[in-house]
Amino acid sequence: MLVPKGMLERMQLAGQEQRSKAGLLAGLYTTQTLGLAFVTTAVPVILRQAGAGLDVISLVFVLGICWSFKFLWAPLIDRYGSGRLGHYRGWIVLLQLLMILATVSAAFFPPGTHLQALAVLLVLISFFSATQDIAADGLSVTILRPEERALGCSIQSAGNMLGFLIGGGVVLLVYQWLGWRVCLFALAVGMALPLWGISRYHEPQSSAVAKGGKCDFSVLLRFFKRPGILHWIAIVLVFRINGQISYWLLSTYLVDLGWSLERIGFVLNIVGLLLGMGGSIFGGVLVERCGRRTAMLATQFMGLLGTVGFIVLLQGAAESISLAVYAVLVLSMIGFGLSFTVVFTVIMDKCDPASAATDFTLQWSLGGLSSMAVAGVSMALAEYVGYTWVLCASVVIAIGALALIWAYDGFEKV
């Protein structure tokens, strides 16, 4: 069958456009999590090996709070932008450069020296990456046509996971040989890679126009006035706490066991992440076949089993420590991956189409803020009361979450 020359040229251009979008999004969403993964995953382990106490390490987890609070300044990214550079593209280029600058600067402040200066730079890395995520989300929503969004979202998700694999897992694997400065320089180079693509990309004129309007935050207050929503918010606040505590305490516990950084990086941030990805995929099947309530109960229960297994491990009841660690890891990380898919699904159910982005971000931010804050406090407490008591408290929280989910009758109203 002969294809008209004009149609063939349009098909070729469409294919090139899709490849350009795919490459652009893959680069942006991978590099935005490089810094976040390094700050929240690699830095605590590196600090512990350098002799830092758990009370000091607990402060590191607070640095990721920028990602939980980013809904507060997202309207500013929508409202203000550069007409010449492109509304979102201008923000992305600026923030990408700031991420690189902060990362290169942090390379000159290794752990154990100038902790205050290093903490400021790590805060900046977290803030710049969170704000870049806002702009990248705005750009992706604008440039992806309805039929392209499924592929675009899969690229975004895969890019984020790849960023965590590199920033958290690979960095720990090579840190012993390359050291702090070289690893930070390598991360900065990785962050610079998308600049070529974004600088050549021409943002559509429609998205280059500032969104305008007032930064009206009243929608945030109206969300809490919906019938039955406070019960659901209580579930959101506690649902991820147990998994977060177990994961972060496990990373420092493995250092205390004498595991090398490369082994910890491989087990937690490569094997663990792959298990989490499998859990995320299975979560969709679980929701479809068993319903939202059952899926949430099963997810929380699996995380609870992982925490109980961790407590048993701490008592020295396992004959093989390594085998017990892997068993705890499997339960915890599959449950962790499940939790993302399941809670995402119900959060979407609660979004008003008129304010879907704000509703979704608000709910997810509340859960992230709660889990990170409690996990950070738990890390500090573990320095004084030990891992076991903190994990026992985590079990109580998980049981409370199960009770809240069981009593909630809002799932059927979706």
BADO-588493 format. One record per residue (C-alpha): residue in three letters; x, y, z. Coordinates in steps of 0.5 Angstrom, whole numbers, plus 500, padded with zeros to 3 digits. Example, Ala and Ser with C-alpha at 12.3 -4.5 7.8 and 13.67 -1.06 7.14 Angstrom:
BEGIN
 residuo   u   v   w
     Ala 525 491 516
     Ser 527 498 514
***
This chain:
BEGIN
 residuo   u   v   w
     Met 500 500 500
     Leu 503 507 498
     Val 503 512 503
     Pro 502 519 501
     Lys 509 523 501
     Gly 506 529 506
     Met 503 524 510
     Leu 509 520 511
     Glu 513 526 513
     Arg 508 528 518
     Met 508 521 521
     Gln 516 521 521
     Leu 515 528 525
     Ala 510 525 530
     Gly 515 519 531
     Gln 521 524 532
     Glu 516 529 537
     Gln 514 523 541
     Arg 522 520 542
     Ser 524 528 544
     Lys 518 528 549
     Ala 520 521 552
     Gly 528 523 552
     Leu 526 529 555
     Leu 522 527 561
     Ala 526 521 562
     Gly 532 525 563
     Leu 528 530 568
     Tyr 525 525 572
     Thr 531 521 573
     Thr 536 527 575
     Gln 531 530 580
     Thr 531 524 584
     Leu 538 523 584
     Gly 539 529 590
     Leu 533 526 594
     Ala 535 519 594
     Phe 542 521 596
     Val 540 525 601
     Thr 535 521 604
     Thr 538 514 603
     Ala 546 514 602
     Val 547 520 607
     Pro 545 517 613
     Val 549 510 612
     Ile 555 515 610
     Leu 554 519 616
     Arg 553 513 621
     Gln 560 510 618
     Ala 563 516 619
     Gly 561 515 627
     Ala 555 520 627
     Gly 550 518 632
     Leu 543 517 631
     Asp 540 523 634
     Val 545 527 628
     Ile 543 522 623
     Ser 535 523 624
     Leu 536 531 622
     Val 538 528 615
     Phe 531 525 614
     Val 528 532 616
     Leu 531 535 609
     Gly 526 531 605
     Ile 520 535 608
     Cys 521 540 602
     Trp 518 534 598
     Ser 512 534 603
     Phe 511 541 603
     Lys 512 543 595
     Phe 504 544 594
     Leu 505 550 598
     Trp 509 554 593
     Ala 506 550 587
     Pro 501 556 585
     Leu 507 560 584
     Ile 511 556 579
     Asp 504 556 575
     Arg 503 563 575
     Tyr 510 566 574
     Gly 514 564 568
     Ser 519 566 562
     Gly 515 568 556
     Arg 522 568 552
     Leu 525 561 555
     Gly 518 558 556
     His 514 558 562
     Tyr 516 551 565
     Arg 522 550 561
     Gly 525 557 564
     Trp 524 554 571
     Ile 527 547 569
     Val 533 550 567
     Leu 534 555 572
     Leu 533 549 578
     Gln 537 544 574
     Leu 543 549 574
     Leu 541 550 582
     Met 541 543 583
     Ile 548 542 580
     Leu 551 548 584
     Ala 549 546 590
     Thr 551 539 589
     Val 558 541 587
     Ser 558 545 593
     Ala 557 540 598
     Ala 562 536 595
     Phe 567 540 599
     Phe 564 539 605
     Pro 565 531 607
     Pro 561 528 613
     Gly 565 529 619
     Thr 567 536 618
     His 563 543 617
     Leu 556 539 618
     Gln 552 546 619
     Ala 554 548 612
     Leu 553 541 609
     Ala 546 541 612
     Val 544 547 609
     Leu 547 545 602
     Leu 543 538 603
     Val 537 542 604
     Leu 538 546 598
     Ile 539 540 594
     Ser 532 538 596
     Phe 528 544 595
     Phe 531 545 588
     Ser 529 538 586
     Ala 522 539 589
     Thr 521 545 586
     Gln 524 542 579
     Asp 519 536 580
     Ile 513 542 580
     Ala 515 545 574
     Ala 517 538 570
     Asp 510 536 572
     Gly 507 542 569
     Leu 511 541 563
     Ser 509 534 562
     Val 502 535 563
     Thr 502 541 558
     Ile 506 537 552
     Leu 503 530 553
     Arg 497 529 549
     Pro 491 525 552
     Glu 493 518 548
     Glu 501 520 550
     Arg 500 520 558
     Ala 500 513 560
     Leu 507 512 556
     Gly 509 519 559
     Cys 507 517 566
     Ser 511 510 566
     Ile 517 514 563
     Gln 516 519 569
     Ser 515 513 574
     Ala 521 509 571
     Gly 525 515 571
     Asn 524 516 579
     Met 526 509 580
     Leu 532 510 576
     Gly 534 516 580
     Phe 533 512 587
     Leu 537 506 584
     Ile 543 511 582
     Gly 543 516 588
     Gly 542 511 593
     Gly 544 504 591
     Val 550 505 586
     Val 553 511 590
     Leu 553 507 596
     Leu 556 501 592
     Val 562 505 589
     Tyr 563 510 595
     Gln 568 506 598
     Trp 573 506 592
     Leu 571 513 590
     Gly 570 517 596
     Trp 565 523 598
     Arg 568 528 593
     Val 568 524 587
     Cys 561 521 588
     Leu 558 528 589
     Phe 561 530 582
     Ala 559 524 579
     Leu 552 526 581
     Ala 552 533 579
     Val 554 531 572
     Gly 548 526 572
     Met 544 532 573
     Ala 547 536 568
     Leu 545 531 562
     Pro 538 533 561
     Leu 540 541 560
     Trp 542 539 553
     Gly 535 536 551
     Ile 531 542 555
     Ser 535 547 552
     Arg 534 545 545
     Tyr 526 543 546
     His 521 549 544
     Glu 516 549 549
     Pro 509 550 546
     Gln 506 557 546
     Ser 500 555 549
     Ser 504 553 556
     Ala 509 559 555
     Val 503 563 557
     Ala 503 565 565
     Lys 497 561 568
     Gly 495 567 572
     Gly 490 568 577
     Lys 490 569 584
     Cys 494 564 589
     Asp 488 562 592
     Phe 489 557 598
     Ser 482 556 600
     Val 481 550 596
     Leu 486 547 601
     Leu 481 549 607
     Arg 475 546 603
     Phe 478 539 602
     Phe 478 538 610
     Lys 470 540 610
     Arg 468 534 606
     Pro 464 529 610
     Gly 468 523 613
     Ile 474 526 610
     Leu 478 527 617
     His 477 519 618
     Trp 481 518 611
     Ile 486 524 613
     Ala 487 520 619
     Ile 489 513 615
     Val 493 517 610
     Leu 497 520 616
     Val 499 513 619
     Phe 499 509 613
     Arg 506 509 611
     Ile 509 510 618
     Asn 511 503 620
     Gly 514 502 613
     Gln 518 508 613
     Ile 521 507 620
     Ser 523 499 619
     Tyr 526 501 612
     Trp 530 507 615
     Leu 532 503 622
     Leu 534 497 618
     Ser 539 501 614
     Thr 543 504 620
     Tyr 542 497 623
     Leu 546 494 618
     Val 552 498 619
     Asp 552 496 626
     Leu 552 489 624
     Gly 559 491 620
     Trp 556 490 613
     Ser 560 494 608
     Leu 557 500 604
     Glu 557 497 598
     Arg 553 491 601
     Ile 548 495 604
     Gly 547 499 598
     Phe 546 493 594
     Val 541 490 599
     Leu 537 496 601
     Asn 537 500 594
     Ile 537 495 589
     Val 534 489 591
     Gly 530 493 596
     Leu 527 497 590
     Leu 526 492 585
     Leu 522 488 591
     Gly 518 495 592
     Met 517 495 584
     Gly 514 488 584
     Gly 510 490 590
     Ser 507 496 586
     Ile 505 492 580
     Phe 502 487 584
     Gly 498 493 588
     Gly 494 494 582
     Val 492 487 581
     Leu 490 487 589
     Val 486 493 588
     Glu 482 490 582
     Arg 481 483 585
     Cys 480 485 592
     Gly 477 492 593
     Arg 480 498 596
     Arg 479 496 603
     Thr 482 489 603
     Ala 488 491 599
     Met 489 497 604
     Leu 489 492 610
     Ala 493 487 606
     Thr 498 492 605
     Gln 499 494 612
     Phe 499 487 615
     Met 505 485 610
     Gly 508 491 613
     Leu 507 489 620
     Leu 509 482 619
     Gly 516 485 616
     Thr 517 490 623
     Val 515 484 627
     Gly 520 480 623
     Phe 525 485 625
     Ile 524 485 632
     Val 525 478 632
     Leu 532 479 628
     Leu 534 484 634
     Gln 533 478 639
     Gly 538 474 636
     Ala 533 468 635
     Ala 535 467 627
     Glu 540 462 626
     Ser 542 466 620
     Ile 543 473 621
     Ser 543 474 613
     Leu 538 470 611
     Ala 533 473 617
     Val 535 480 614
     Tyr 533 478 607
     Ala 526 475 610
     Val 525 482 613
     Leu 527 486 607
     Val 522 482 602
     Leu 516 483 607
     Ser 518 490 608
     Met 519 492 601
     Ile 514 489 598
     Gly 509 492 603
     Phe 512 498 602
     Gly 511 498 594
     Leu 504 495 595
     Ser 502 501 600
     Phe 504 506 594
     Thr 500 503 589
     Val 494 502 594
     Val 494 509 597
     Phe 495 512 590
     Thr 488 509 588
     Val 484 511 594
     Ile 487 518 594
     Met 485 519 587
     Asp 478 517 589
     Lys 478 523 594
     Cys 480 528 588
     Asp 475 533 586
     Pro 476 534 578
     Ala 475 541 579
     Ser 482 541 584
     Ala 485 534 582
     Ala 492 536 583
     Thr 491 540 589
     Asp 487 535 592
     Phe 492 529 590
     Thr 498 533 592
     Leu 495 535 599
     Gln 493 528 601
     Trp 500 525 599
     Ser 504 531 602
     Leu 500 530 609
     Gly 502 522 609
     Gly 509 524 607
     Leu 510 529 612
     Ser 507 525 617
     Ser 511 519 616
     Met 518 522 615
     Ala 517 526 621
     Val 515 520 625
     Ala 521 516 622
     Gly 526 522 624
     Val 524 522 631
     Ser 524 515 631
     Met 531 515 629
     Ala 533 519 635
     Leu 529 515 640
     Ala 533 509 638
     Glu 539 512 640
     Tyr 537 512 647
     Val 532 507 648
     Gly 534 502 642
     Tyr 531 499 636
     Thr 527 494 639
     Trp 522 499 643
     Val 522 504 637
     Leu 520 498 633
     Cys 515 496 638
     Ala 512 503 638
     Ser 511 502 630
     Val 507 496 631
     Val 502 499 635
     Ile 502 505 630
     Ala 501 499 625
     Ile 495 496 629
     Gly 492 503 630
     Ala 492 504 622
     Leu 489 497 621
     Ala 483 499 626
     Leu 482 506 622
     Ile 482 502 615
     Trp 477 497 618
     Ala 472 502 621
     Tyr 472 507 615
     Asp 466 506 611
     Gly 468 511 605
     Phe 471 506 600
     Glu 464 504 598
     Lys 462 511 596
     Val 467 512 591
***
